[in-house]
Amino acid sequence: MKLNEDSVEHEALEILRGIGYETLFGPEITPDGLYPMRELYSDVVWRSKD
């Protein structure tokens, strides 16, 4: 396996999924994305999905 940023990121995401975390695609959770997790790009803390 070639070791670069992409391969490390994918492996880390697989590990996190394996221990029960949900991963999300970055562009979809931006303020103007399909499933925004914050109101502004400057917001540091995400609001609850519930």
N, C-alpha and C positions, 0 to 999 in steps of 0.2 A: 504494500500500500504506500502510495506517495504521501509524504507528510507535508501538508501545507495548511493554510488557514481554513480552507473549505473542508478538508478531510477531518481536521480537528473539530470544527463546528458540528459537522454531521455526526461524528462519533459521540460528542457531548450531548447532542439532542437525543440520540438513541438511548444513551445511559439514563438521561432524565425521564424519558418516556417509560423506560423499563422499571423505574422506581415510582411510577405513578403520576408524574407531572404531565400536564397538558402543554404542548408547544403550539405556538401560533405564528403565522406568517407576518412578518413585520409590516409590510405595506397595508395589510388588511386591518391592522389595529391602530393606525395613525388617526388623528382627529378627523381627517377627511376620507378615511377608509371605509370599507364595508361594515366593520365591527369595531368602531372606535372605543378605545379603552381610556381615553382622556379627552378633555375638551380642547386644550391648546397644546401645541408642541412644547411650550415652556413648562407645562405641568410636570412635576416630578413624581408625584404619587398617583397611581391609577385608582380609579373608582371601582367599586365592586361590580362584577358582572350580574349579580343577582338583582 
